[in-house]
Amino acid sequence: MSTIFNQKIDLIQLLRQIPDEHILKIATKSKVDHYAKVLNGRLMFYLLLSGILRTDKLSQRGLADSFSSPLFRTLFNFKGKPTISHSSISDRLSTMNTDFFRECYETIYHIFSSLYSTKEIENLCLQRVDSTLVSEACNHLKQGMPCGNLYGKKKMMKYTINFDGMFASFATTHSGDSEASESHVLPENVLSHFQKIKDHSSVYILDRGQNSAEAFRTMKSQDGLLFVGRLTDKRKMLVVEDLKKGNDVFTDGDLLEDKLVKLYKREEKLNKEGRKVVTTRLVDETFRVVRFKPQGKGEILLITNCLELTAQTITQIYRRRWDIEVFFRFIKQELNFSHFLSMNENGIQIVMYMTLITAMLVMIYKRENNIGYTTAVRRMGIELENLIMAIIVIESGGDLNKTQLRPPV
């Protein structure tokens, strides 16, 4: 379909890929519409989707205005209550069943990911796993981790996301103090996602935030789960076997080590006097470590359970970890993910899933039309307005009195 931008794919084609009957079926299954007089699941889905695409800074008042807009009501053929308060939106975000939005996200991810191959290196599916933080300074966040000064007002939420190179494939939110440690939340995401898909071609890529020897052991114990992580340069370990060969081909700098090792685990115990004593012990599991020095940079120490791949391939896999940092920057800068629409954890999860759904649309639009993130979001917003105007013209036959719009007096 040709558009004003002469592009390969447009917003209408993308929206058609989201089957409305699926959304309605999920709404029935999740019972998201029980006790909902106006803001049912489908309406909230499209209200949030259009708000994320068209609004520079998403707010509850902005969504209330959009709901009352004749443009939104014409687009989604809604002829019910003419206005709604921002507090009603706040209440719905706080109480709606998040399963509805999670299942919508998973369904749409399945549809879109089936259109694209995620094979990247050595025919492997790379899953980058990392966390990003969003903070607020008004002390309105009901749940959240302390940010900076424990006695200050600022709190933050942690989002841990798996990114397959095209879309976010799995996501969780964290607000408790115990979840501040990456050694807790990153392996949890890896294990949850792997147990869900059971794909033995997936390799999970983690950064230095996950440094727990016990977590590496747990991941390795899952049959078929592969990972590449990073250790601190001076991590204590016991060498079991040297795998490096003189004829190894390595072009990513200087290959310094390729070994099988056992890691030491730190343990804290109380002695007879009740004082805390730190000890170390070997974890009864072997891992492969690859130490290399990129040209002009410092040493990097990687840990993996991929024994069949070359050291060169291991380093190439790890280099793709940076893709998730680009993804985080995209959703924060272009999709309003750097602030909170809802201060309730229930609403925060809903907005996260809707942001990831919107991101899927933008990523496809960007890729197929060979443009940047900012341009993609801007053009999709323009196309949404054009779509609304086209519907108005068709519906009215040129007579605005036949629509919910009225010509200026």
N, C-alpha and C positions, 0 to 999 in steps of 0.2 A: 504494500500500500504506500503510495507516495504521500509525502507530507510537505509542510512548508520548509523543512530542512533537507528534503531529498535523502532521507536516511534509510537504512536497511530494515529497521524495526521501529515501531512507534508504540506509544503508551496503550492505545486501544488493543493492539495485538498482545501486549503483555498482560493487560487486565483480563483478557479473554482466557488466558492460561490458568487463571484462578477460578475454578468451577464453583459457581454460587451454590449449586446443590450440595457440594461437599461442606461448605460453611454452614448451611442450614442443617445438614445431617449431624455435624459436630455439635451444633448448638442444642439439638434435641438430646444427643447422647450425654452431653455434659450438664444438661439442665441449667444452662447459663441464663435462660430467659424466665426462670421461675421468679415470680414477684416483680418482674420488670414491666412497667406500664408503658414506658416510652423508649428508653435506651436499651433495646435488646442487643444481643451479641453481634448480629450482623451489622446493625447500625453503628455500634461503637467501633467495630472493625474498620468500616469504611470512613468513619469520622476521624479516627486516629491516622489511618493511612493517608487521607487527603491532607490532614493537618501537618503531618511530618513532611510531606512533599511540598506544601505551599507556604508554610509559615517559617519565617526566619528564626523566631523564638517561640516554641510551642508553650501555650499556657491554657489553663482551664477556661479563663474568660475568652480567649481566642477561639477555643473549640465551641463554646456556647454561641459565640457570634457566627461561627461557620455553620452550626446546626440551624440557626435562624435564617441563614442566607438563602434567598431564592435559588441561587446557583447550585448549592449543595442539595437542596430539596428537589430541584428539577433533575439533577444528575442521577439521584438514587430513587426518584419517583416516590418521595415521601410526602404524604399529604396529612400527616397527623398534627400533633400539638405544634403551634407556630413558634414557640420559644421555649427555652429551658435555661435554668440558672447554672452558673458555674459550680455551685455547691452540689447540684444534682450529679454533675459529671464527677466531682470529687467523691461523692458517696458511692457511685457505681464502680469507680476504679478501686475503691477500698474493699468492695464486697463481691465483685464479680468472680466467678469461678475461673481461676487462671488456667485450668485444664483446657478450656475452650480455646484460648489464645495459643497455648503450647501445642495443642493438636492441630490448629490451623497452620502454625509455623512448620511443624513436622510434615504435614501433608504437602504444603507448598514447596518445602525443601525437597521432598521426594520427587515431586513433579519436575521442578527446575533442574535438579542435579542429574536427573536421568537424561537431560538434553545435552549435558557436557561431560566429557571424559575427565576424571580427576587424576589419571595416571600422569606421573611427572618424571621421576628419575628411576631407571631400572624397572619401569612398569609398576612402580609402587604408588600408592595413594598417600600423600603426605598430609598429616593432621598437625597443624601448629597449635599449641596449647599455651595460653598465657592469660594474665589478668590485667584489667584496667580499673582505675579508681575514679569515682566521681564524688565530689565533696560539696557541701553547702555550709553557709556561714550564718544562718538565721536561727539555728536551734529549733527548727520545725520538723526535722527528720525524726520520725518516731522510733525507728531502729537504725543502727549504724555504728560503725567503728569510730573511736576517737581519732581525730586527725591532728597531729602535732601535739600541742599542750593538752594533757589529759584533763586539765581544769578549764580548758577553753570551750567555746560553744560549737566549734566546727566538728561536723561528723561526716562520714563518707560511707559509700557503698562500694563493694567490690563485685565486678562482673568477671567471671572466668568463662572463656569462650574457646571453642575448637574451631579452627578455620581451615577449610580444605583447599584453599587457593583460589576459590571462586565465591563460596558462600560460607557463612557461619553454620557449622554442622551440629553444634551442641552448645548449650549455654546454661549457666547457673548464676544465681545471685547469692551474695554473702554479706551478712551484717554483724555477726557475732565476733567478739574479740578472739575466740579460738580459731576463727577462720582467716585471721590476718596473715598467717603463715602460708607461703606458697607451697611449702613441703606438705601441707595438708590438702589444699584445694586443687592443685594441679594434678596430682596422682588420682584424686577422687574423680575428676572430670575424665581423665584417661580411662580409668577402669569402668566408669558408668557408660561411656560411649562405646568402648570395645565390647562390653557385655551386651550392648544393645544391637550392634551391627555384626559382630563376630567375623570381621573381615581380616583375614590373615595377610592381606597385601598392604594394610595400612601401617604406616610408621608414624609414631607420635614424636613430635619435636618439642623439647622443653628447654628453657633457659636456666641460668644458675639459681633462680629462685627455688627450684626443687633440688635440694642437695641431700635429702635424707637417704641414707643407705638402706634403711628398712623399707622405704617406699620403692626404691629401685628393685629390691628383692621381691616385694609383693607384685610389682608389675611384671617382672621376669617370670614369676610363678604361673602367670596366666598363659596357657598354651596358645601360641600363635601371636601373642601381643609383642610387637617390635617397637623400640624407642631409641631415640638419640637425644641425649641431654648434654649438659655442660657442667663441669666441676670447677671449683676454684683452683687456681694454678698450683697451690701448695697442698692439695688434698692428700692426707696420709693414706697410704695403701700398701699392700703386700703384693709384689710381683710374683705371678705363678708361672707365666710362660711369655717368652718374647716372640711375637708374630712377625716382626719386621724382617723383610728380606732385602738383600742388596739390589735386586733387580726390580723392586716395586716402582711402578710408574706413579709419580705424584707431581702435579703441576700447580697446586694451590699454595705454593711457598715451599718451606722446608718441613719434611716429615721427620719429627724428632723421636716419636715413640709410637709403637703399635703393639700393645701387650694385653695379656689376660691378667687380671688382678683380683684381689679381694679387698673390700673397703673396710675401714675401721668405723665403728659406730660409737658415738658419745653417749654415755649413760650417766645420770645423776642419781646418787644414793645418799642416804643419811648414815653417818657413822654412829658409833655408840654414844658420842657426846651430842648427837642431834645436829651436827653440822653437815652441810651439803658437800659431797665429794664427787668430783667429775672423774670418771674412768672411761677407758675405751676398750672395745673388744672387736674382734673380726666377725663380720657377717659371713655366715657359711654359704656363700654363693660367689661365683666368679662372674666378672664383667669384662668387657673389652674396653680399653681406653686408647684413644688416638690423640697424641699431642702434636700440634703443628704450629708453625710460625708463618703467617701470611707475610708477604713482602711489605716491609715498611710498618708492620704492626707488631703487637706483643703476642706472646704465646697463647694458644687456646687449647684447653684440655677437654675432650669430649668423652662421654661414656655411652655405651650402647650394648645391646644384646644381639646385634646383627653381626653374625660371625662369617656369613658367606659373602658379604659385600667387601669391596676393596676400601682401603683407607681413603682414597680419592673420593669414592662415592659417598662415604660417611660424611666427609667435610662438605660436599656439594649439597647433601640433604640438609645439614645444619644451616647452611647459608640461606636456605629458603625460609627459615624461621622469621626473618625480618618482614615477610609478607603480612604477618598479623599485626605488626606495628603500623604498617600503612593502612590496614583495615580499621584499626582503632582510630587513627587520625581522621579517616574518612567519615566514620559515623559520628564522631564528636564535632567535627567542623561543619559537615554538610547536612547532618540529619538530627541536629539538636540533642545529641546524646550526652552533652557535657553539663546538662542541668536536669533538675527533677521536675517532671510534670505533676507527679504525685509524691507526697511525703510519707505515704504508707507503703510497706513492703509489698503488699498485694498489688497495688497500682504500679509500683516500680517494676515488678515482673511482667505485668501486662505491657507496659511501654517498651520494655526490653524486647519482648517477642515481636511487637509490631514494628519496632525499629529494624530488627533483623529481617522481617518480611519485606519492608520497604527497601532495605539494602540489597536484597536479592533482585528486586525489580531494577534498581539503579545499576547494579553490576552487569546485568544482562544488557540493558540499554546502552551502557557505556561501552561494553565490549563489542556488541554488534554494530554500533555506529562509529567506533574508533574515535572516541572523544574522551575528555577528562571528566573527573567526578563532578566538579562544579558546573561544567557545561551540561552534563547529563541531568543533574537535579534541576537546573534552571529551565532546560528545554522540556522536561517532563511536566513542570509546573505550568508552562505556557500551553503545552498540549492538553493538559487537564482543563484549562480555561476554554481552549478552542473546542474541546469535546462538549463541554457544557453549552456553549453557544450554538453548536450544531444541533444538539438535542432541542434547544429552545426554538430554533428556526423550524425544525421538522414538526415539533409538537404544535406550534402556533400557526404554521402556514404563513408566517410573516406578521401575524396579529398577536402582539404581546398580551392582549386582554384574555387570550385563551390559555395563558400560562400563569404561573405564580409570580411572574414579573409584571410590572406595570410601567408603561412608558412615562418619561418625565413630563410633568405638567407644564 
